[in-house]
Amino acid sequence: MRLLYSNENRLIVANVRNVVEAAGIEVVLNNEFAAGGAGELSPFEVWPELWVVNDADYERATRLIENSLSARNAVPWRCINCGEDNDPAFETCWKCGHDQPGSRKEGI
Ligand SMILES: [Zn+2]
């Protein structure tokens, strides 16, 4: 057992749990009901914790979470070559193949 992820927002933790479980990784959620109801603030609030059961899955689960969270927070980018709006998951324009501005390929 190894602590995988923790966040004060139970909805985010639940979402992360879904992502990891969808990949076939066994996880356990601790402190799920420790916090108050929605909108309540507790002075002794305990963050829900997501634990990975098999330590061997830890690295893979971490990557899944990073990918999931970064994809959600990212915004579409506009190709400087053809002006097409592209999904943040793509590093190159789906229409013309131009590299995303600021992508790692350009070394910025
Ligand atoms: Zn383009």
Residues whose N, C-alpha, C, O or C-beta is under 5 A from the ligand:
A	BS01	ZN	C79 N81 C82 G83 E84 C93 K95 C96 G97 H98
